[in-house]
Amino acid sequence: MASRGSTEDPKVRALRESRCLNLHPEQVTDPAFLTEEFFDARDAVQVKYEMVRRVTLDGAPVTATAAAFGYSRPSYYQAAAALAASGLDGLVPGKPGPRGGHKLTAQILAWAEEQLAADPQLKAAGLAGLIAGEFGVRVHPRSVERALARRREHPKSR
């Protein structure tokens, strides 16, 4: 496997770091991206923007346009909605992974606080075990600590 050393194109490195690198630039067959230097098929944001622009301003058909830009028809509609809702920022992919403590619901955290009130010596590891036994939800002790700390910082969000 090739390493990503200092020989990598600076633009590719910047696109990768900003999560805007098109992983399949070879699938972009739109003539503008093949003939004009300004257009870069490696830039996923530019590719998606031009795809949406081609349909909305030039009146090109969605299915053929999406294919020429290396995307599916549903991907076109997602890009169009994201662009309409958030501008160019909407075309930048979000960070992967969960978005916060989705396992530790308000009900579970309220129950955990009751357990802590009854036994102040209870540690996060023990609390995580009790949560697993009571609710069938396996969580890391550090996640329990962070979620309870957030609840203490923002008591109105309960």
MDAnalysis code that builds the backbone (N, CA, C; Angstrom):
import MDAnalysis as mda
import numpy as np

u = mda.Universe.empty(474, n_residues=158, atom_resindex=np.repeat(np.arange(158), 3), trajectory=True)
u.add_TopologyAttr("name", ["N", "CA", "C"] * 158)
u.add_TopologyAttr("resid", np.arange(1, 159))
u.add_TopologyAttr("resname", ["MET", "ALA", "SER", "ARG", "GLY", "SER", "THR", "GLU", "ASP", "PRO", "LYS", "VAL", "ARG", "ALA", "LEU", "ARG", "GLU", "SER", "ARG", "CYS", "LEU", "ASN", "LEU", "HIS", "PRO", "GLU", "GLN", "VAL", "THR", "ASP", "PRO", "ALA", "PHE", "LEU", "THR", "GLU", "GLU", "PHE", "PHE", "ASP", "ALA", "ARG", "ASP", "ALA", "VAL", "GLN", "VAL", "LYS", "TYR", "GLU", "MET", "VAL", "ARG", "ARG", "VAL", "THR", "LEU", "ASP", "GLY", "ALA", "PRO", "VAL", "THR", "ALA", "THR", "ALA", "ALA", "ALA", "PHE", "GLY", "TYR", "SER", "ARG", "PRO", "SER", "TYR", "TYR", "GLN", "ALA", "ALA", "ALA", "ALA", "LEU", "ALA", "ALA", "SER", "GLY", "LEU", "ASP", "GLY", "LEU", "VAL", "PRO", "GLY", "LYS", "PRO", "GLY", "PRO", "ARG", "GLY", "GLY", "HIS", "LYS", "LEU", "THR", "ALA", "GLN", "ILE", "LEU", "ALA", "TRP", "ALA", "GLU", "GLU", "GLN", "LEU", "ALA", "ALA", "ASP", "PRO", "GLN", "LEU", "LYS", "ALA", "ALA", "GLY", "LEU", "ALA", "GLY", "LEU", "ILE", "ALA", "GLY", "GLU", "PHE", "GLY", "VAL", "ARG", "VAL", "HIS", "PRO", "ARG", "SER", "VAL", "GLU", "ARG", "ALA", "LEU", "ALA", "ARG", "ARG", "ARG", "GLU", "HIS", "PRO", "LYS", "SER", "ARG"])
u.atoms.positions = np.array([
    [0.849, -1.183, 0.000],
    [0.000, 0.000, 0.000],
    [0.886, 1.234, 0.000],
    [0.609, 2.159, -0.882],
    [1.413, 3.370, -0.988],
    [1.130, 4.291, 0.184],
    [2.184, 4.917, 0.687],
    [1.991, 5.848, 1.803],
    [1.656, 7.227, 1.267],
    [1.022, 8.016, 2.080],
    [0.665, 9.388, 1.719],
    [1.783, 10.309, 2.167],
    [2.878, 10.250, 1.463],
    [4.043, 11.035, 1.842],
    [3.973, 12.451, 1.321],
    [5.137, 13.101, 1.346],
    [5.201, 14.502, 0.948],
    [5.094, 14.675, -0.562],
    [5.092, 13.578, -1.349],
    [4.994, 13.692, -2.804],
    [3.547, 13.868, -3.267],
    [2.607, 13.785, -2.370],
    [1.203, 13.945, -2.728],
    [0.923, 15.391, -3.150],
    [0.118, 15.530, -4.183],
    [-0.300, 16.846, -4.679],
    [-0.920, 17.637, -3.523],
    [-0.504, 18.879, -3.304],
    [-1.056, 19.672, -2.198],
    [-2.573, 19.848, -2.281],
    [-3.106, 19.957, -3.504],
    [-4.548, 20.106, -3.637],
    [-5.266, 18.828, -3.214],
    [-4.724, 17.689, -3.587],
    [-5.327, 16.411, -3.181],
    [-5.285, 16.291, -1.666],
    [-4.178, 16.669, -1.071],
    [-4.056, 16.613, 0.395],
    [-5.092, 17.529, 1.050],
    [-5.250, 18.744, 0.517],
    [-6.228, 19.687, 1.076],
    [-7.651, 19.163, 0.906],
    [-7.946, 18.595, -0.255],
    [-9.289, 18.033, -0.482],
    [-9.555, 16.868, 0.463],
    [-8.555, 16.019, 0.659],
    [-8.725, 14.872, 1.559],
    [-8.959, 15.346, 2.992],
    [-8.172, 16.317, 3.441],
    [-8.293, 16.810, 4.814],
    [-9.635, 17.480, 5.067],
    [-10.209, 18.090, 4.031],
    [-11.506, 18.750, 4.193],
    [-12.674, 17.831, 3.822],
    [-12.380, 16.563, 3.603],
    [-13.370, 15.535, 3.248],
    [-14.080, 15.854, 1.929],
    [-13.415, 16.580, 1.034],
    [-14.011, 16.973, -0.247],
    [-13.384, 16.253, -1.429],
    [-12.539, 15.266, -1.175],
    [-11.888, 14.540, -2.258],
    [-12.871, 13.563, -2.881],
    [-13.066, 13.686, -4.181],
    [-13.902, 12.756, -4.925],
    [-13.091, 11.473, -5.091],
    [-13.559, 10.389, -4.515],
    [-12.815, 9.138, -4.540],
    [-12.821, 8.469, -5.906],
    [-13.714, 8.894, -6.793],
    [-13.799, 8.291, -8.125],
    [-13.862, 9.363, -9.212],
    [-12.812, 10.164, -9.350],
    [-12.840, 11.218, -10.370],
    [-12.916, 10.658, -11.786],
    [-12.488, 9.431, -11.960],
    [-12.530, 8.817, -13.290],
    [-13.959, 8.584, -13.776],
    [-14.929, 8.613, -12.869],
    [-16.329, 8.421, -13.244],
    [-16.975, 9.704, -13.769],
    [-16.302, 10.821, -13.623],
    [-16.831, 12.094, -14.117],
    [-16.505, 12.178, -15.607],
    [-17.550, 12.118, -16.437],
    [-17.361, 12.153, -17.891],
    [-17.946, 13.407, -18.531],
    [-18.377, 14.352, -17.720],
    [-18.913, 15.598, -18.250],
    [-17.826, 16.300, -19.065],
    [-18.166, 16.784, -20.271],
    [-17.151, 17.405, -21.136],
    [-16.386, 18.561, -20.493],
    [-17.036, 19.370, -19.684],
    [-16.337, 20.493, -19.052],
    [-15.201, 20.006, -18.166],
    [-15.403, 18.915, -17.467],
    [-14.374, 18.399, -16.567],
    [-13.253, 17.690, -17.347],
    [-13.543, 17.311, -18.573],
    [-12.535, 16.628, -19.373],
    [-11.700, 17.597, -20.210],
    [-12.240, 18.789, -20.488],
    [-11.542, 19.692, -21.410],
    [-11.072, 20.998, -20.779],
    [-11.680, 21.435, -19.709],
    [-11.318, 22.737, -19.144],
    [-10.506, 22.561, -17.859],
    [-9.429, 23.319, -17.765],
    [-8.528, 23.206, -16.620],
    [-9.172, 23.659, -15.307],
    [-10.102, 24.608, -15.380],
    [-10.749, 25.139, -14.178],
    [-11.489, 24.046, -13.408],
    [-12.107, 23.134, -14.129],
    [-12.906, 22.085, -13.493],
    [-12.006, 20.931, -13.067],
    [-12.154, 20.516, -11.825],
    [-11.326, 19.447, -11.263],
    [-12.224, 18.334, -10.752],
    [-12.202, 17.207, -11.410],
    [-13.052, 16.076, -11.038],
    [-12.686, 15.509, -9.674],
    [-11.528, 15.879, -9.136],
    [-11.143, 15.400, -7.796],
    [-11.866, 16.161, -6.691],
    [-12.446, 17.316, -7.018],
    [-13.127, 18.167, -6.033],
    [-14.617, 17.811, -6.015],
    [-15.035, 17.027, -5.035],
    [-16.415, 16.548, -4.967],
    [-17.414, 17.692, -4.836],
    [-17.067, 18.751, -4.127],
    [-17.982, 19.884, -3.973],
    [-18.198, 20.558, -5.328],
    [-17.132, 20.772, -6.072],
    [-17.267, 21.395, -7.387],
    [-18.066, 20.494, -8.332],
    [-17.810, 19.206, -8.296],
    [-18.530, 18.271, -9.162],
    [-20.024, 18.302, -8.842],
    [-20.370, 18.244, -7.559],
    [-21.786, 18.251, -7.175],
    [-22.448, 19.584, -7.528],
    [-21.752, 20.686, -7.279],
    [-22.307, 22.000, -7.600],
    [-22.594, 22.110, -9.099],
    [-21.626, 21.712, -9.918],
    [-21.800, 21.803, -11.367],
    [-22.899, 20.857, -11.839],
    [-23.038, 19.720, -11.197],
    [-24.110, 18.790, -11.549],
    [-25.469, 19.435, -11.298],
    [-25.639, 20.032, -10.124],
    [-26.909, 20.684, -9.784],
    [-27.139, 21.883, -10.699],
    [-26.104, 22.659, -10.962],
    [-26.222, 23.816, -11.836],
    [-26.636, 23.401, -13.247],
    [-26.056, 22.322, -13.735],
    [-26.371, 21.859, -15.085],
    [-27.852, 21.525, -15.224],
    [-28.432, 20.935, -14.178],
    [-29.852, 20.579, -14.236],
    [-30.729, 21.812, -14.036],
    [-30.425, 22.597, -13.003],
    [-31.321, 23.704, -12.666],
    [-31.235, 24.882, -13.639],
    [-30.047, 25.217, -14.110],
    [-29.902, 26.365, -15.009],
    [-29.933, 25.989, -16.482],
    [-29.311, 24.864, -16.830],
    [-29.242, 24.472, -18.238],
    [-30.413, 23.584, -18.650],
    [-31.168, 23.087, -17.666],
    [-32.320, 22.251, -17.974],
    [-31.972, 20.851, -18.442],
    [-30.790, 20.381, -18.118],
    [-30.377, 19.034, -18.520],
    [-31.170, 17.992, -17.731],
    [-31.394, 16.818, -18.305],
    [-32.134, 15.771, -17.594],
    [-31.329, 15.235, -16.396],
    [-32.026, 14.955, -15.323],
    [-31.383, 14.557, -14.069],
    [-30.588, 13.263, -14.216],
    [-31.202, 12.229, -14.754],
    [-30.548, 10.918, -14.795],
    [-29.255, 10.969, -15.606],
    [-29.298, 11.540, -16.799],
    [-28.109, 11.603, -17.650],
    [-27.040, 12.501, -17.031],
    [-27.467, 13.597, -16.442],
    [-26.512, 14.518, -15.831],
    [-25.826, 13.871, -14.633],
    [-26.609, 13.239, -13.778],
    [-26.025, 12.569, -12.612],
    [-24.994, 11.534, -13.060],
    [-25.310, 10.758, -14.075],
    [-24.381, 9.747, -14.576],
    [-23.106, 10.393, -15.119],
    [-23.242, 11.501, -15.842],
    [-22.073, 12.178, -16.404],
    [-21.168, 12.763, -15.325],
    [-21.719, 13.014, -14.153],
    [-20.927, 13.561, -13.058],
    [-20.501, 12.480, -12.060],
    [-20.809, 11.230, -12.384],
    [-20.353, 10.115, -11.553],
    [-21.224, 9.847, -10.344],
    [-22.472, 10.313, -10.369],
    [-23.374, 10.121, -9.238],
    [-24.669, 9.455, -9.688],
    [-25.441, 8.997, -8.740],
    [-26.743, 8.400, -9.023],
    [-27.812, 9.499, -8.990],
    [-28.983, 9.163, -9.489],
    [-30.091, 10.118, -9.467],
    [-30.454, 10.513, -8.037],
    [-30.552, 9.553, -7.077],
    [-30.823, 9.969, -5.692],
    [-29.732, 10.888, -5.125],
    [-28.488, 10.646, -5.513],
    [-27.403, 11.514, -5.042],
    [-27.559, 12.924, -5.583],
    [-28.060, 13.042, -6.809],
    [-28.320, 14.376, -7.358],
    [-29.334, 15.104, -6.478],
    [-30.444, 14.428, -6.153],
    [-31.493, 15.081, -5.359],
    [-30.992, 15.442, -3.960],
    [-30.141, 14.608, -3.379],
    [-29.556, 14.933, -2.080],
    [-28.673, 16.170, -2.189],
    [-27.870, 16.224, -3.242],
    [-26.986, 17.382, -3.437],
    [-27.800, 18.649, -3.688],
    [-28.848, 18.549, -4.486],
    [-29.684, 19.716, -4.770],
    [-30.352, 20.228, -3.501],
    [-30.851, 19.321, -2.677],
    [-31.493, 19.721, -1.422],
    [-30.475, 20.339, -0.467],
    [-29.292, 19.743, -0.378],
    [-28.249, 20.273, 0.508],
    [-27.801, 21.655, 0.055],
    [-27.668, 21.846, -1.249],
    [-27.260, 23.142, -1.788],
    [-28.339, 24.194, -1.524],
    [-29.591, 23.816, -1.708],
    [-30.687, 24.758, -1.462],
    [-30.789, 25.124, 0.009],
    [-30.543, 24.179, 0.886],
    [-30.687, 24.415, 2.323],
    [-29.503, 25.150, 2.934],
    [-28.277, 24.818, 2.485],
    [-27.090, 25.325, 3.171],
    [-26.046, 25.951, 2.268],
    [-26.334, 26.113, 0.998],
    [-25.334, 26.658, 0.090],
    [-24.209, 25.657, -0.125],
    [-23.046, 26.157, -0.500],
    [-21.916, 25.261, -0.779],
    [-21.522, 24.428, 0.434],
    [-21.699, 24.974, 1.641],
    [-21.380, 24.210, 2.849],
    [-22.180, 22.916, 2.914],
    [-23.378, 22.914, 2.358],
    [-24.208, 21.725, 2.368],
    [-23.654, 20.600, 1.515],
    [-22.764, 20.926, 0.580],
    [-22.178, 19.901, -0.289],
    [-20.938, 19.255, 0.317],
    [-20.421, 19.835, 1.397],
    [-19.263, 19.261, 2.073],
    [-19.757, 18.126, 2.967],
    [-19.222, 16.925, 2.776],
    [-19.676, 15.803, 3.608],
    [-19.405, 16.053, 5.088],
    [-20.340, 15.641, 5.935],
    [-20.163, 15.766, 7.376],
    [-19.197, 14.722, 7.897],
    [-18.763, 14.904, 9.114],
    [-17.873, 13.927, 9.718],
    [-18.623, 12.618, 9.914],
    [-17.957, 11.494, 9.656],
    [-18.621, 10.207, 9.836],
    [-18.763, 9.856, 11.314],
    [-19.658, 8.940, 11.597],
    [-19.811, 8.448, 12.956],
    [-21.024, 8.994, 13.662],
    [-21.290, 8.469, 14.838],
    [-22.454, 8.913, 15.615],
    [-22.339, 10.383, 16.010],
    [-23.469, 11.010, 16.220],
    [-23.511, 12.429, 16.565],
    [-23.941, 12.627, 18.014],
    [-23.155, 12.146, 18.927],
    [-23.494, 12.345, 20.323],
    [-23.973, 11.064, 20.981],
    [-24.325, 11.176, 22.255],
    [-24.722, 10.014, 23.045],
    [-26.108, 9.528, 22.701],
    [-26.223, 8.715, 21.697],
    [-27.531, 8.240, 21.276],
    [-28.044, 7.078, 22.123],
    [-27.168, 6.420, 22.856],
    [-27.608, 5.306, 23.698],
    [-28.127, 5.792, 25.045],
    [-27.526, 6.851, 25.555],
    [-27.879, 7.338, 26.885],
    [-29.020, 8.354, 26.763],
    [-30.221, 7.833, 26.802],
    [-31.409, 8.678, 26.687],
    [-31.637, 9.454, 27.978],
    [-32.560, 10.402, 27.936],
    [-32.897, 11.184, 29.121],
    [-33.406, 10.271, 30.240],
    [-34.174, 9.255, 29.870],
    [-34.697, 8.315, 30.867],
    [-33.553, 7.563, 31.554],
    [-32.598, 7.089, 30.779],
    [-31.464, 6.349, 31.353],
    [-30.626, 7.261, 32.232],
    [-30.388, 8.487, 31.794],
    [-29.573, 9.408, 32.587],
    [-30.278, 9.818, 33.882],
    [-31.591, 9.989, 33.827],
    [-32.333, 10.309, 35.049],
    [-32.218, 9.145, 36.037],
    [-32.346, 7.932, 35.527],
    [-32.216, 6.744, 36.367],
    [-30.806, 6.660, 36.953],
    [-29.783, 6.965, 36.138],
    [-28.396, 6.918, 36.600],
    [-28.161, 7.944, 37.707],
    [-28.746, 9.118, 37.573],
    [-28.602, 10.134, 38.623],
    [-29.249, 9.671, 39.927],
    [-30.387, 8.973, 39.820],
    [-31.033, 8.420, 41.018],
    [-30.114, 7.405, 41.699],
    [-29.443, 6.574, 40.896],
    [-28.526, 5.577, 41.452],
    [-27.352, 6.246, 42.152],
    [-26.855, 7.322, 41.548],
    [-25.746, 8.062, 42.157],
    [-26.173, 8.758, 43.441],
    [-27.402, 9.261, 43.466],
    [-27.907, 9.920, 44.675],
    [-28.045, 8.909, 45.802],
    [-28.451, 7.690, 45.474],
    [-28.618, 6.640, 46.483],
    [-27.272, 6.108, 46.954],
    [-26.271, 6.106, 46.069],
    [-24.948, 5.589, 46.416],
    [-23.879, 6.491, 45.818],
    [-23.470, 7.554, 46.545],
    [-22.493, 8.507, 46.019],
    [-21.115, 7.886, 45.744],
    [-20.846, 6.708, 46.294],
    [-19.559, 6.045, 46.056],
    [-19.521, 5.273, 44.738],
    [-20.657, 5.204, 44.062],
    [-20.770, 4.459, 42.808],
    [-19.906, 5.111, 41.728],
    [-19.088, 4.323, 41.074],
    [-18.203, 4.797, 40.010],
    [-18.858, 4.575, 38.657],
    [-18.303, 5.225, 37.623],
    [-18.853, 5.143, 36.271],
    [-18.871, 3.715, 35.741],
    [-17.845, 2.929, 36.056],
    [-17.806, 1.543, 35.577],
    [-18.953, 0.738, 36.175],
    [-19.198, 0.919, 37.464],
    [-20.311, 0.227, 38.109],
    [-21.644, 0.700, 37.569],
    [-21.746, 1.980, 37.311],
    [-22.971, 2.552, 36.768],
    [-23.236, 2.018, 35.356],
    [-22.173, 1.882, 34.556],
    [-22.328, 1.334, 33.206],
    [-22.845, -0.100, 33.278],
    [-22.355, -0.860, 34.253],
    [-22.849, -2.230, 34.439],
    [-24.304, -2.263, 34.861],
    [-24.683, -1.362, 35.751],
    [-26.081, -1.289, 36.184],
    [-27.001, -0.884, 35.025],
    [-26.536, 0.031, 34.194],
    [-27.326, 0.458, 33.032],
    [-27.529, -0.720, 32.084],
    [-26.484, -1.497, 31.877],
    [-26.589, -2.670, 30.998],
    [-27.597, -3.668, 31.560],
    [-27.560, -3.871, 32.868],
    [-28.495, -4.808, 33.490],
    [-29.929, -4.325, 33.480],
    [-30.127, -3.037, 33.729],
    [-31.481, -2.472, 33.820],
    [-32.115, -2.212, 32.458],
    [-31.312, -1.706, 31.506],
    [-31.874, -1.265, 30.228],
    [-31.402, -2.085, 29.028],
    [-30.415, -2.967, 29.247],
    [-29.893, -3.750, 28.135],
    [-29.057, -2.926, 27.166],
    [-28.522, -1.806, 27.635],
    [-27.723, -0.909, 26.794],
    [-26.290, -0.939, 27.305],
    [-25.369, -1.351, 26.428],
    [-23.956, -1.391, 26.812],
    [-23.303, -0.065, 26.437],
    [-22.754, 0.618, 27.427],
    [-22.081, 1.895, 27.206],
    [-20.741, 1.893, 27.916],
    [-19.831, 2.676, 27.406],
    [-18.514, 2.806, 28.016],
    [-18.640, 3.691, 29.261],
    [-17.916, 3.364, 30.323],
    [-17.986, 4.198, 31.536],
    [-17.678, 5.668, 31.270],
    [-16.748, 5.947, 30.381],
    [-16.417, 7.344, 30.081],
    [-17.601, 8.052, 29.420],
    [-18.378, 7.338, 28.621],
    [-19.572, 7.929, 28.009],
    [-20.581, 8.315, 29.082],
    [-20.697, 7.482, 30.109],
    [-21.604, 7.781, 31.213],
    [-21.134, 9.041, 31.930],
    [-19.824, 9.118, 32.207],
    [-19.276, 10.303, 32.875],
    [-19.557, 11.571, 32.072],
    [-19.296, 11.533, 30.768],
    [-19.491, 12.718, 29.930],
    [-20.959, 13.121, 29.857],
    [-21.849, 12.147, 29.709],
    [-23.280, 12.453, 29.597],
    [-23.805, 13.060, 30.891],
    [-23.389, 12.524, 32.029],
    [-23.835, 13.083, 33.312],
    [-23.266, 14.481, 33.534],
    [-22.013, 14.697, 33.111],
    [-21.407, 16.023, 33.244],
    [-22.161, 17.042, 32.386],
    [-22.555, 16.631, 31.171],
    [-23.328, 17.535, 30.313],
    [-24.665, 17.888, 30.952],
    [-25.296, 16.902, 31.582],
    [-26.586, 17.168, 32.240],
    [-26.419, 18.136, 33.402],
    [-25.313, 18.033, 34.120],
    [-25.070, 18.953, 35.238],
    [-24.797, 20.364, 34.723],
    [-24.118, 20.467, 33.569],
    [-23.803, 21.779, 32.992],
    [-25.039, 22.459, 32.419],
    [-25.980, 21.673, 31.895],
    [-27.165, 22.206, 31.239],
    [-28.422, 21.590, 31.853],
    [-28.770, 21.972, 33.073],
    [-29.912, 21.343, 33.736],
    [-31.258, 21.633, 33.066],
    [-31.356, 22.699, 32.273],
    [-32.632, 23.019, 31.618],
    [-32.941, 22.061, 30.485],
    [-31.940, 21.328, 29.973],
    [-32.155, 20.428, 28.842],
    [-32.752, 19.085, 29.271],
    [-33.060, 18.920, 30.551],
    [-33.595, 17.650, 31.049],
    [-34.959, 17.424, 30.593],
])
